[in-house]
Every structure is written in C-alpha cells, then in structure tokens.
C-alpha cells in the first residue's frame, strides 16, 4: 500500500495501478485489506477526474473567460503556481475549476470577466436580513423569523450508468431536528425504503428503484420549518467554564480531517496568543480565517488526506475546508466545535453549503458560518467596508433562516450503511448512490433542489 502511494505521489499513476492490482491478486488478503486496495485503485480515477485539463485546454478556457489575456500573462500565472495542478504519467494536468478559482484568488482579474457576475443585490439582501434578525432576537429568544419551506430534491442517474433491470440504491439528504429546524413532513417520494431518525447526525431518506434504459430518477418532496438565529456575547453574561457533558466533550477531540499537527498547533498559538476566554479565542480564529483564507472551489474531499491542514497550508478553501480548519483550531484550543451542513437557500444564492457550531456557555451550541463571513469581508465590494464588517460580525453567532440542515457532524455513516465507497466520505448533500457492488460517482448522476416559501 505504502509503495503504491509513493508511486502515485510522484505521478506514476499507471505504475501505481499495476502495483495495487498485483497486490489485490493475493488470495490471502483479509476483507479489510482487499477493500482498502480497491479504494486506492478507485482513488486514482477520482484524482484524474479532478485534474482534467491540459495546459492547452486551460488556456483555451481562460481565453473564453478573461478579457485580453495574453500568453505571457498565462505563463506568468503558471510560474507563480496560480493553478492547482498534478503530474499524471508524465503530463501536467490542471484542476477543472482553475478558471473559476482564478477570479477568487486574483482580485485584479475580476474586472476582466467576459461574463460578469453581479452579486450586489444578494449581498444587500443578506445585510438587510441580518439587521432584521438582530432586531428580532433577544438574549432569551435567539430563534426568530420562522419560515415554512417546501423542498423537492431530484437525483437523476444517467442512462448509460447502470444496466437496465438492476436495483439502484439511493440516499438523499433531508432535514434533521433542531430547536430552530423542525416540523419535517414527507409529502411525496419515489420508492422510499427507510427514513433516518430525526436526530441522526447524517439524516437521509433511503430509496430503491429498478434502473431503466433512459435513466432513473429519484425524487423526494417535503415540508419543514426553519428559524433565523442570533446569539450575543456580553462578557457579563457569559460563563467561560469547561463543560462536563460527554456529548459535548467528544467535539474537542481529534477526528478525520481534524488533526492537531505541529503546523496546526503553531498556527493556533500564533492566532490566539495568551488569550484564555473561549468567546474571544473563537472570534480571533474566525477573524483570522476571514482575513487570510481565500475562497476556492475544491477538489473532491475524498481525495484529500487531511482537509484542515490542506486549507491552512494552501491559504484557500471552500466552505467545508474552511469549516474544518475552524473546527480544528477551535478544538485545539479546547473549544467544542462541530460540523453543520446541508443547503444554503438564500434567494439568489442556492447551493450546497457547510458551516460550524461551537459550544459556549450559557448558550450551548452557537452557529458560526466562517466561509460566508469571510467571503462577505473579502468579496462583497458593493457594500461599504463598515457594512461588510457588520455582516461578517453577524455570522459569528448568527445564521439566516434560509438553510436546510441534514448533518450535525462530518464523516458519519449512512443508515442503512452504504455497501460501496462513498463518493463523498466527509459531507452529504448531493446524495449517494450505488448498484450491485459498485458506487455511482458524481459524474454518473445529476442532482437538483427546488424550494419555495409556504409561509
């Protein structure tokens, strides 16, 4: 295994596959060893899918996206390492999200977009919504502005992905129960077999269908209620004491992608210094990420060994990567922190999304959306600097009411358990599918979520 990984890391993917297949031919392997070898083979293909562009293909895409780009400018960006790349069997390939990420990482390029994006209306609406939430919430009433939403999620398996007549198993995310998210009611579903408990840390609807010759569609429709959240942290009312609750204490330990490496410990100390108060420590970490970590569309999480370290070392990351970095730094400082994810449904900005919660007495679990806060601070240039700071401040202890939360922790096990490799073994928003003994990776199906406000 270690030999194959070393060969892979130096870019010899064909040789790595040969080594792994040779090892897999050993009839004395345990089931666990056989499964791990099979995953390592699958991982090679996942990495290939992430790094799909040749140098020529990348430049061609840039010409269609960036006004007046020159070859010299492109070569300069390559030398500066602006594009995530990987050598695979002697050829350098670039991430399929390289063009989009250039706009996040190079502020001067934004004005040269051939197809500009205007987020000013959404950012203004988010600010006004945050102000309304703050006006509505009180110390004793942090959950406000209830909405009832109707959601329809559809997952469509491509026509050539599964032979006709085979059983396809699908897991689709649905809202879990919280004090600020409840009232789940299933309206319609295609061949539902199991609905996970409302307190599940990875709540799903499990469905089965027989594959058709023209593709197979899974769909679920439901209602649920959601509230906005706003906590305040006046020092006189806060009680900075360590909790003895075992259900909370588990969230100060290391976990997958939450590893206290020497680099993480060093960074944590640099950020926090001698500060002892947990609220101020968490806020210092939040502010540091907001100022220093740029947004970036991510490689698939299953291809990254340690996401928090990756985000810290690269200086960029998507919502989940920034969330895991925040969680790791908080836990390293003894602050209970955990994952929260599902869908961000704010009008004009619907997307899969990850954020966090931290445990602060006497409130309990408090939301912190580190990526939205940082993105507002760095990219919402239609707002004044003071307005950006105001909205950034809101997302430390506040959350808008446009969320569908399915997950209260990361790297959890589906119910019933998936028999094959997860497409995403950290998060769960796009659905997971399999048939026979084969996983259906993300390129084998499409997903869509539509919602409307009922009241």
PLY file of the C-alpha trace (Angstrom):
ply
format ascii 1.0
element vertex 455
property float x
property float y
property float z
element edge 454
property int vertex1
property int vertex2
end_header
0.00 0.00 0.00
2.70 2.48 1.01
4.68 1.67 -2.13
1.65 2.34 -4.34
1.00 5.65 -2.58
4.61 6.72 -3.03
4.42 5.85 -6.73
1.14 7.78 -7.03
2.55 10.85 -5.29
5.42 11.05 -7.75
2.86 11.00 -10.57
3.19 7.45 -11.91
-0.49 6.56 -11.90
-0.23 3.64 -14.32
2.54 2.10 -12.24
0.56 2.69 -9.06
-2.43 0.86 -10.58
-0.16 -2.04 -11.56
1.21 -2.29 -8.01
-2.27 -2.18 -6.49
-3.78 -4.73 -8.88
-0.84 -7.06 -8.25
-1.40 -6.79 -4.50
-5.13 -7.34 -4.99
-4.43 -10.68 -6.71
-3.14 -12.10 -3.41
-5.74 -14.65 -2.29
-4.67 -14.42 1.36
-5.85 -10.86 1.84
-8.36 -10.04 4.55
-11.63 -8.41 3.51
-10.49 -5.12 5.01
-7.19 -5.24 3.09
-8.99 -6.07 -0.13
-11.41 -3.20 0.36
-8.61 -0.72 1.06
-6.68 -1.78 -2.05
-9.82 -1.43 -4.15
-10.36 2.05 -2.76
-6.78 3.05 -3.61
-7.43 1.98 -7.22
-10.67 3.97 -7.27
-8.85 6.98 -5.81
-6.56 7.13 -8.84
-9.59 7.68 -11.06
-11.10 10.27 -8.72
-7.89 12.29 -8.85
-7.83 12.04 -12.65
-11.37 13.43 -12.75
-10.36 16.40 -10.57
-7.28 17.18 -12.68
-8.80 17.03 -16.13
-7.30 19.96 -18.08
-4.11 20.04 -20.10
-2.19 23.30 -20.33
-3.66 23.95 -23.78
-7.21 23.25 -22.61
-6.77 25.55 -19.63
-5.56 28.43 -21.78
-8.44 27.89 -24.20
-10.93 28.18 -21.33
-9.19 31.27 -19.98
-9.45 32.95 -23.38
-13.23 32.50 -23.18
-13.43 33.85 -19.62
-10.78 36.60 -19.21
-10.74 39.66 -21.45
-7.43 40.45 -23.22
-5.48 37.56 -21.72
-2.01 37.08 -23.23
0.24 34.06 -23.49
2.91 35.86 -21.45
0.41 36.59 -18.69
-0.72 32.96 -18.69
2.86 31.70 -18.49
3.46 34.06 -15.58
0.48 32.65 -13.71
1.76 29.14 -14.32
5.18 30.00 -12.89
3.55 31.62 -9.86
1.53 28.45 -9.22
-1.85 30.13 -9.61
-3.48 26.94 -10.86
-3.69 23.75 -8.83
-2.01 21.02 -10.84
-0.76 17.48 -10.71
1.64 15.48 -12.86
-0.01 12.26 -14.03
2.03 9.82 -16.09
4.37 12.48 -17.39
1.79 15.16 -18.22
0.84 18.13 -16.06
-2.91 18.43 -15.62
-4.82 21.29 -14.03
-7.91 21.33 -11.84
-11.19 21.59 -13.71
-12.09 24.58 -11.51
-8.90 26.51 -12.36
-10.63 29.26 -14.34
-13.28 29.92 -11.69
-10.69 29.89 -8.92
-8.54 32.46 -10.70
-11.28 35.04 -10.13
-11.38 34.24 -6.41
-7.62 34.36 -5.93
-6.69 37.24 -8.25
-8.76 40.31 -7.41
-7.46 42.29 -10.39
-8.83 39.73 -12.83
-12.43 40.14 -11.66
-12.91 43.33 -13.70
-11.86 41.43 -16.82
-14.60 38.81 -16.69
-16.14 38.38 -20.13
-19.35 37.30 -18.41
-19.55 39.43 -15.21
-21.39 38.25 -12.11
-23.35 40.78 -10.10
-23.97 39.67 -6.50
-24.69 43.17 -5.20
-28.45 42.61 -4.79
-27.90 39.36 -2.89
-25.28 40.92 -0.61
-27.56 43.88 0.13
-30.45 41.50 0.87
-28.24 39.45 3.20
-27.25 42.58 5.10
-30.86 43.76 5.47
-31.92 40.27 6.55
-29.15 40.14 9.16
-30.27 43.50 10.54
-33.86 42.25 10.79
-32.69 39.13 12.63
-30.67 41.20 15.11
-33.67 43.47 15.74
-35.94 40.46 16.33
-33.70 38.33 18.56
-33.18 38.78 22.31
-30.96 37.12 24.92
-33.79 34.72 25.84
-35.14 34.36 22.31
-32.32 33.62 19.83
-34.52 31.73 17.32
-36.69 34.10 15.30
-38.45 34.75 11.97
-39.82 31.23 11.35
-40.41 30.13 7.78
-42.06 27.01 6.41
-40.37 25.76 3.25
-41.38 23.19 0.67
-38.44 21.37 -0.92
-38.22 18.98 -3.86
-34.92 17.20 -4.42
-34.33 15.21 -7.60
-31.42 12.91 -8.42
-31.23 11.55 -11.97
-28.95 8.65 -12.88
-27.58 8.89 -16.41
-28.96 6.46 -18.96
-25.71 4.57 -19.53
-24.59 4.44 -15.89
-26.38 1.24 -14.81
-27.60 -1.74 -16.89
-31.41 -1.87 -17.21
-33.15 -4.02 -14.62
-30.61 -3.55 -11.83
-31.58 -2.23 -8.39
-30.19 1.23 -7.67
-29.91 2.26 -4.04
-30.02 5.97 -3.23
-29.61 8.12 -0.12
-30.95 11.69 -0.29
-30.42 14.29 2.47
-33.41 15.52 4.48
-33.68 17.99 7.41
-32.76 16.74 10.87
-34.38 18.02 14.05
-33.07 21.10 15.88
-34.70 23.66 18.21
-34.53 26.01 15.20
-35.43 23.46 12.48
-38.43 21.19 12.91
-41.83 20.25 11.53
-40.48 17.86 8.90
-43.32 16.33 6.88
-42.78 13.97 3.96
-45.13 14.81 1.10
-44.01 12.57 -1.76
-41.17 10.19 -2.58
-40.17 7.62 -5.16
-39.95 4.16 -3.57
-38.90 5.17 -0.05
-37.47 2.27 1.96
-36.21 3.99 5.11
-36.21 7.41 6.73
-33.40 8.00 9.23
-34.23 9.14 12.75
-34.86 12.87 13.13
-31.84 13.15 15.47
-29.46 11.41 13.04
-26.13 13.19 12.56
-26.46 12.44 8.82
-30.17 12.30 8.13
-31.21 10.65 4.90
-34.12 9.17 3.02
-33.14 5.77 1.59
-34.78 4.77 -1.71
-34.54 1.89 -4.17
-35.55 1.71 -7.82
-35.00 -0.56 -10.79
-32.84 1.08 -13.43
-34.43 1.95 -16.74
-32.97 2.23 -20.22
-33.44 6.02 -20.28
-32.00 6.80 -16.87
-33.52 6.56 -13.41
-34.99 9.39 -11.35
-35.23 9.58 -7.56
-37.32 12.34 -6.04
-38.43 13.40 -2.58
-40.71 16.27 -1.58
-41.15 17.57 1.96
-42.06 20.47 4.23
-40.10 21.77 7.20
-39.84 24.86 9.39
-36.67 26.87 9.90
-35.72 29.85 12.06
-33.07 32.53 11.89
-30.59 32.56 14.79
-28.73 35.29 16.63
-26.73 34.97 19.84
-24.98 37.85 21.59
-21.93 37.52 23.83
-21.89 40.26 26.50
-18.96 39.40 28.82
-21.02 39.96 31.98
-23.48 37.24 30.97
-21.08 34.65 29.56
-19.79 31.82 31.75
-16.45 30.60 30.36
-16.28 27.20 32.04
-15.40 23.78 30.69
-18.36 21.51 30.10
-18.57 18.04 31.65
-21.25 16.86 29.20
-19.84 13.82 27.38
-21.95 14.53 24.30
-20.19 17.89 24.06
-16.69 16.82 25.13
-16.41 14.48 22.13
-16.16 17.62 19.99
-12.83 18.73 21.44
-11.06 15.57 20.26
-9.26 14.84 17.01
-11.29 13.22 14.23
-10.94 12.58 10.49
-9.55 15.82 8.98
-9.41 17.36 12.47
-5.80 16.63 13.36
-3.58 18.64 15.70
-0.48 18.57 13.53
2.58 20.58 14.61
1.69 23.16 11.95
-1.88 23.46 13.27
-0.66 23.81 16.86
1.79 26.52 15.79
-0.88 28.40 13.83
-3.36 28.12 16.69
-0.87 29.64 19.12
0.01 32.44 16.69
-3.66 33.37 16.29
-4.78 33.14 19.90
-1.63 34.03 21.80
-2.22 34.21 25.55
-6.00 34.72 25.33
-7.97 32.49 27.73
-11.60 33.47 27.14
-13.29 30.94 24.79
-15.53 33.51 23.08
-12.61 35.78 22.29
-10.43 32.85 21.19
-13.10 31.57 18.81
-13.64 35.08 17.45
-9.89 35.53 16.88
-9.82 32.30 14.87
-12.93 33.36 12.92
-11.41 36.75 12.11
-8.05 35.24 11.11
-9.67 32.86 8.61
-11.85 35.68 7.27
-8.78 37.82 6.56
-6.31 35.17 5.44
-8.11 32.27 3.71
-9.42 32.96 0.22
-12.41 31.16 -1.22
-11.69 28.40 -3.73
-13.75 25.70 -5.40
-12.47 22.43 -4.02
-11.08 19.15 -5.14
-13.34 16.30 -4.07
-12.94 15.82 -0.33
-12.33 12.08 -0.67
-9.05 12.81 -2.50
-7.56 14.94 0.32
-5.97 13.12 3.31
-6.22 15.99 5.83
-8.52 18.80 4.77
-7.86 21.23 7.64
-4.10 21.08 7.08
-4.62 21.38 3.32
-6.68 24.56 3.76
-4.19 26.11 6.18
-1.16 25.34 4.01
-2.74 26.43 0.72
-4.27 29.62 2.08
-7.56 28.90 0.34
-10.52 26.56 0.58
-14.24 26.18 0.02
-16.89 26.33 2.73
-16.26 22.83 4.09
-12.49 23.19 4.06
-12.69 26.49 5.91
-15.19 24.95 8.34
-12.85 22.06 9.11
-9.95 24.44 9.64
-12.07 26.50 12.05
-13.23 23.36 13.88
-9.67 22.06 14.17
-8.25 25.32 15.50
-11.12 25.69 17.99
-10.78 22.13 19.27
-7.02 22.55 19.58
-7.82 25.46 21.89
-10.27 23.35 23.92
-13.41 24.90 22.40
-16.03 22.29 21.42
-16.72 22.68 17.70
-18.64 20.60 15.19
-19.77 20.44 11.59
-23.13 21.56 10.23
-24.14 21.27 6.60
-26.85 20.91 4.02
-28.10 23.57 1.62
-27.90 27.37 1.61
-31.23 28.56 0.18
-30.90 32.33 0.34
-32.75 33.85 -2.65
-30.27 34.23 -5.49
-27.60 32.09 -3.83
-28.85 28.49 -3.60
-26.04 25.97 -3.18
-24.73 23.10 -1.12
-23.01 24.55 1.94
-21.05 23.72 5.12
-20.56 25.74 8.29
-19.99 25.11 12.02
-21.28 25.28 15.56
-19.25 25.98 18.70
-20.30 25.31 22.28
-20.30 28.39 24.50
-21.85 28.58 27.98
-24.52 29.54 28.83
-25.92 29.48 25.28
-24.96 25.95 24.26
-24.37 25.33 20.55
-23.88 28.55 18.60
-23.65 28.85 14.77
-20.53 30.19 13.08
-20.50 30.41 9.28
-16.83 31.11 8.74
-16.90 30.94 4.93
-19.88 33.24 4.38
-18.43 35.70 6.88
-15.04 35.68 5.19
-16.46 35.85 1.68
-18.51 38.92 2.60
-15.44 40.58 4.07
-13.24 39.83 1.04
-15.56 39.88 -1.95
-18.77 41.84 -1.24
-17.30 45.06 -2.64
-20.71 46.59 -3.43
-21.12 47.05 0.33
-19.13 49.62 2.26
-16.30 48.35 4.44
-18.37 49.06 7.55
-21.34 47.14 6.11
-19.08 44.20 5.26
-17.71 44.19 8.81
-21.26 44.31 10.15
-22.35 41.30 8.10
-19.11 39.45 8.89
-19.82 40.06 12.58
-23.36 38.68 12.22
-22.21 35.25 11.03
-20.28 34.73 14.26
-23.22 33.66 16.41
-25.88 34.28 13.78
-27.45 32.33 10.95
-30.02 33.27 8.33
-33.29 31.36 8.07
-32.56 30.03 4.57
-30.93 26.71 5.45
-31.69 23.02 5.10
-29.54 21.22 7.66
-29.09 17.47 7.22
-25.75 16.95 9.01
-24.61 17.73 12.56
-21.18 16.11 12.22
-18.79 15.15 9.42
-17.58 11.74 8.23
-20.68 9.95 9.51
-22.22 6.60 8.47
-25.43 6.48 6.44
-28.42 4.43 7.63
-28.69 1.84 6.23
-24.93 1.78 5.62
-23.71 2.10 2.07
-22.01 -1.10 0.90
-19.61 0.55 -1.53
-17.26 3.52 -1.24
-18.89 6.85 -0.55
-18.48 9.43 -3.30
-18.03 11.98 -0.52
-16.87 10.40 2.73
-16.88 13.71 4.63
-20.08 15.50 3.68
-23.57 14.56 2.48
-25.61 16.99 0.35
-25.67 15.75 -3.24
-26.91 12.26 -2.48
-25.11 8.91 -2.53
-25.92 6.08 -4.94
-24.81 2.52 -5.69
-25.86 -0.61 -7.54
-24.63 -4.17 -7.17
-21.13 -3.83 -5.74
-20.39 -0.53 -7.49
-20.54 3.04 -6.30
-22.10 5.61 -8.61
-19.69 8.55 -8.57
-20.80 12.14 -9.12
-20.19 12.02 -12.87
-22.83 9.27 -13.17
-25.80 11.34 -11.99
-27.12 14.88 -11.65
-28.89 16.48 -8.70
-31.27 19.40 -8.27
-33.07 21.02 -5.35
-36.02 23.36 -5.73
-37.73 25.18 -2.88
-40.48 27.67 -2.17
-41.63 29.51 0.92
-45.03 28.27 2.07
-45.44 30.67 4.97
0 1
1 2
2 3
3 4
4 5
5 6
6 7
7 8
8 9
9 10
10 11
11 12
12 13
13 14
14 15
15 16
16 17
17 18
18 19
19 20
20 21
21 22
22 23
23 24
24 25
25 26
26 27
27 28
28 29
29 30
30 31
31 32
32 33
33 34
34 35
35 36
36 37
37 38
38 39
39 40
40 41
41 42
42 43
43 44
44 45
45 46
46 47
47 48
48 49
49 50
50 51
51 52
52 53
53 54
54 55
55 56
56 57
57 58
58 59
59 60
60 61
61 62
62 63
63 64
64 65
65 66
66 67
67 68
68 69
69 70
70 71
71 72
72 73
73 74
74 75
75 76
76 77
77 78
78 79
79 80
80 81
81 82
82 83
83 84
84 85
85 86
86 87
87 88
88 89
89 90
90 91
91 92
92 93
93 94
94 95
95 96
96 97
97 98
98 99
99 100
100 101
101 102
102 103
103 104
104 105
105 106
106 107
107 108
108 109
109 110
110 111
111 112
112 113
113 114
114 115
115 116
116 117
117 118
118 119
119 120
120 121
121 122
122 123
123 124
124 125
125 126
126 127
127 128
128 129
129 130
130 131
131 132
132 133
133 134
134 135
135 136
136 137
137 138
138 139
139 140
140 141
141 142
142 143
143 144
144 145
145 146
146 147
147 148
148 149
149 150
150 151
151 152
152 153
153 154
154 155
155 156
156 157
157 158
158 159
159 160
160 161
161 162
162 163
163 164
164 165
165 166
166 167
167 168
168 169
169 170
170 171
171 172
172 173
173 174
174 175
175 176
176 177
177 178
178 179
179 180
180 181
181 182
182 183
183 184
184 185
185 186
186 187
187 188
188 189
189 190
190 191
191 192
192 193
193 194
194 195
195 196
196 197
197 198
198 199
199 200
200 201
201 202
202 203
203 204
204 205
205 206
206 207
207 208
208 209
209 210
210 211
211 212
212 213
213 214
214 215
215 216
216 217
217 218
218 219
219 220
220 221
221 222
222 223
223 224
224 225
225 226
226 227
227 228
228 229
229 230
230 231
231 232
232 233
233 234
234 235
235 236
236 237
237 238
238 239
239 240
240 241
241 242
242 243
243 244
244 245
245 246
246 247
247 248
248 249
249 250
250 251
251 252
252 253
253 254
254 255
255 256
256 257
257 258
258 259
259 260
260 261
261 262
262 263
263 264
264 265
265 266
266 267
267 268
268 269
269 270
270 271
271 272
272 273
273 274
274 275
275 276
276 277
277 278
278 279
279 280
280 281
281 282
282 283
283 284
284 285
285 286
286 287
287 288
288 289
289 290
290 291
291 292
292 293
293 294
294 295
295 296
296 297
297 298
298 299
299 300
300 301
301 302
302 303
303 304
304 305
305 306
306 307
307 308
308 309
309 310
310 311
311 312
312 313
313 314
314 315
315 316
316 317
317 318
318 319
319 320
320 321
321 322
322 323
323 324
324 325
325 326
326 327
327 328
328 329
329 330
330 331
331 332
332 333
333 334
334 335
335 336
336 337
337 338
338 339
339 340
340 341
341 342
342 343
343 344
344 345
345 346
346 347
347 348
348 349
349 350
350 351
351 352
352 353
353 354
354 355
355 356
356 357
357 358
358 359
359 360
360 361
361 362
362 363
363 364
364 365
365 366
366 367
367 368
368 369
369 370
370 371
371 372
372 373
373 374
374 375
375 376
376 377
377 378
378 379
379 380
380 381
381 382
382 383
383 384
384 385
385 386
386 387
387 388
388 389
389 390
390 391
391 392
392 393
393 394
394 395
395 396
396 397
397 398
398 399
399 400
400 401
401 402
402 403
403 404
404 405
405 406
406 407
407 408
408 409
409 410
410 411
411 412
412 413
413 414
414 415
415 416
416 417
417 418
418 419
419 420
420 421
421 422
422 423
423 424
424 425
425 426
426 427
427 428
428 429
429 430
430 431
431 432
432 433
433 434
434 435
435 436
436 437
437 438
438 439
439 440
440 441
441 442
442 443
443 444
444 445
445 446
446 447
447 448
448 449
449 450
450 451
451 452
452 453
453 454
